[in-house]
């Protein structure tokens, strides 16, 4: 895109700047539209599993319900508790929303369709996603209220606990792909399974790691059955209790952007990203971005399916699963994967 602006007679510096801004908008605007539509899809899936209709009045088939909700919160008054730390109270949802968008900078939607194709893309995502805990903790503390503070502490412990196991799972994927670059990681999955299936998940050592990653992703994004930070009967909607209007909406948008990111990472790390399911030439006629979006929607359906059907964990069960089951298993598989690669790849 920089070359296009240079061809219009611009200096390289300005061309690079405009190309970067255009790339950011090409990711951020469709992502915001996508978040609005998956909120609608989420509610439709829950409704179908409970034999209800879901949103069906605002617009055709209820498609405009999310936009009506967005307009409603936009027109509401922003209420700041008198005892709250006003500066931190307002900046917390901005941190959460901004961090959720920053991670998408290195996500490849197709061959060459990435804003920043850096060699440490996976480490960048791990580092950026770790910053999300600051928005949650600041929101709970700045509210100067008991229940939001308890919820923020829960959320911080939960996110940190499952990031540890996610880190070891990513090590297993990095060892197989032999790179931290997400584009190269996707290309390494071409024909990986049985010589004709695209995806790391079809390896016996990596399939359990995908299952752990899928469940850890739900816990990391505080989705059911791990939504202890929003346990209504215990914490009155969690660390967002004192928030209203657009500040509350930013938390909501950030949460769903993180859910979409986890769905995208499932597709990239284990299911071949933009590659078709099978390494068969006619399937490559379909654009890679179509395959990638279909895989994201598939994993989002799994997230919604679980939320609609699985009861909430207790907090002690949540911590035990992360520290006593997932962490030892991920550590064990790092050893197994390393040993397998030493025997096969490096003889």
Number of C-alpha atoms within 10 A of each C-alpha: 13 17 12 12 17 16 12 9 9 15 11 14 11 13 20 18 13 16 19 16 12 15 17 16 12 12 17 16 11 11 17 16 12 15 22 21 17 21 16 19 20 18 17 19 20 19 15 12 13 12 9 11 15 18 19 13 11 13 12 10 12 15 17 18 20 21 15 13 12 15 13 12 16 16 10 11 10 15 11 15 15 9 10 17 16 13 9 17 23 19 15 24 28 17 21 25 23 15 22 24 20 15 20 24 19 22 24 24 22 18 14 10 15 18 20 15 17 16 15 13 21 23 15 18 18 15 12 16 21 15 14 24 22 17 23 27 21 21 31 28 22 23 26 17 16 12 20 27 24 18 28 25 18 19 26 18 13 24 20 15 22 26 21 16 24 23 16 22 25 20 21 22 22 17 14 18 19 13 17 20 21 25 25 14 23 25 19 18 26 22 19 19 17 9 11 13 21 27 28 28 24 18 14 10 16 20 14 17 27 21 13 21 28 20 19 25 24 21 23 27 25 20 22 21 20 25 24 24 26 23 15 11 7 13 18 16 18 24 30 25 19 23 20 17 17 20 22 17 19 19 24 17 22 24 20 22 25 25 25 24 22 23 24 24 22 22 26 27 23 23 25 28 33 26 29 25 19 19 19 13 8 9 14 15 9 11 14 19 17 15 22 23 16 14 23 23 18 13 20 20 17 14 23 20 16 16 20 19 13 11 11 16 14 14 15 8 11 19 16 14 15 23 15 10 13 24 22 14 18 24 16 12 19 21 11 14 18 14 12 15 13 11 10 8 9 7 7
